[in-house]
Amino acid sequence: MKRLGTFSTLPRIALIAVAVGVVPVAFALVSGGDSVASTTQYTIEEAIAFHDAAKEGDSDATAKAVEAFKSLTQAHETDPLAVVYLGSSYAMTARDAGSVTDKIRFTNRGLRYLDQAVTMAPDDFVVRLVRANVISNLPAMFGRDEMVVDDMIWLDRAYTAAHNPRMAAPMARIYSELNARAPERGDWQAKLSAVKSIVAGN
């Protein structure tokens, strides 16, 4: 089955940019699932555009992002990129939900897809980036703090090994988070300064 794309095969830096700074969600537990199939066909570009608008606070776009990525996951069942962005879209649905029950339900669902995507593609930079940014916004009481640090350290290693300047922009937030969450595990401030210099020079 044809992959929708990974960082290494897609030239569109937007696929990473929209993963950075995903807005916080309020709650997280593990359960839930999808039962309604989408009948509309979307392109990955359309789905990403909805996700980007949702990230900026457009609740109508949030619903469209969920629908679009559900359609894509149905058409490309083995593609972790569609799965991880579906998880992120559900996290934003939780953000926009009006009741605690719905916030929990949609966050649960988002976490399930985020974790599924990482299981499908543990070495995919974008997949790890999306999950790290989403779960970094969860309250500590839900037990994702260790996973956040692990994901972010994985991203640091991938970035260091790749020497790819296109990866510098999303790494700025990662290094800032690591500096706050695990300062003893690396010289994150120096790495943050380095990626900021790369971004400023582009």
Residue pairs with C-beta under 8 A, 6 or more apart in sequence:
1 76
1 77
1 78
1 79
2 76
3 9
3 76
3 78
3 79
3 81
4 44
4 72
4 76
4 79
4 81
4 82
5 12
5 15
5 44
5 81
6 81
6 121
6 124
6 125
6 126
6 127
7 15
7 16
7 124
7 125
7 126
7 167
8 125
12 48
13 166
13 169
14 48
14 52
15 48
15 81
15 126
16 125
16 126
16 129
16 166
16 167
16 169
16 170
17 169
17 170
18 48
18 51
18 52
18 55
19 88
19 126
19 129
19 130
19 133
19 170
20 129
20 133
20 169
20 170
20 173
21 55
21 133
21 173
22 55
22 88
22 91
22 92
22 130
22 133
22 134
22 137
23 55
23 57
23 92
23 95
23 137
24 95
24 137
24 138
25 91
25 92
25 94
25 95
25 103
25 107
25 110
25 134
25 137
25 138
26 94
26 95
26 100
26 103
26 107
26 139
27 94
27 100
27 103
27 104
27 107
27 139
27 142
28 104
28 107
28 108
28 111
28 135
28 138
28 139
28 142
28 144
29 104
29 107
29 108
29 142
30 108
30 111
30 112
31 105
31 108
31 112
32 105
32 106
32 108
32 109
32 112
33 109
33 112
34 70
34 109
36 70
37 70
37 74
38 67
38 68
38 70
38 71
38 74
39 71
40 67
40 68
40 71
41 71
41 75
42 67
42 68
42 71
42 72
44 72
44 81
44 82
46 68
47 65
47 68
47 69
47 71
47 72
47 82
47 85
48 85
50 61
50 62
50 64
50 65
50 68
50 89
51 61
51 65
51 69
51 85
51 88
51 89
51 92
53 61
53 65
54 61
54 62
54 64
54 65
54 89
54 92
55 92
59 96
62 89
62 92
62 93
62 95
62 96
63 93
65 85
65 89
65 92
66 86
66 89
66 90
66 93
69 82
69 85
69 86
69 89
70 86
72 79
72 82
72 86
73 79
73 82
73 83
73 86
76 82
78 120
80 116
80 117
80 118
80 120
80 121
80 124
80 127
81 117
81 121
81 124
81 126
81 127
83 113
83 116
83 117
83 120
84 113
84 114
84 117
84 118
84 126
84 127
84 130
84 131
85 130
86 110
86 113
87 109
87 110
87 111
87 112
87 113
87 114
87 115
87 116
87 117
87 130
87 131
87 134
88 110
88 114
88 130
88 133
88 134
89 110
90 106
90 107
90 109
90 110
90 113
91 106
91 107
91 110
91 111
91 114
91 134
91 137
93 106
93 110
94 102
94 103
94 104
94 105
94 106
94 107
94 110
95 103
97 103
97 105
97 106
107 138
110 134
111 135
114 130
114 131
114 134
114 135
115 131
117 124
117 127
117 130
117 131
118 127
118 128
118 131
118 151
120 127
121 127
122 128
123 158
125 155
125 158
125 159
125 162
125 167
128 151
128 154
128 155
128 158
129 155
129 170
129 174
131 151
132 148
132 151
132 152
132 155
132 174
133 173
135 144
135 147
135 148
135 151
136 148
136 152
136 177
138 144
145 181
148 177
148 181
149 178
149 181
149 182
149 185
152 174
152 177
152 178
152 181
152 182
153 178
153 182
153 185
153 186
155 171
155 174
156 171
156 174
156 175
156 178
156 186
156 191
158 167
159 167
159 168
159 171
165 198
165 202
168 195
168 198
168 199
168 202
169 195
169 199
171 191
171 195
172 192
172 195
172 196
172 199
175 188
175 189
175 191
175 192
175 195
176 188
176 192
178 185
178 186
178 188
179 188
179 189
179 192
182 188
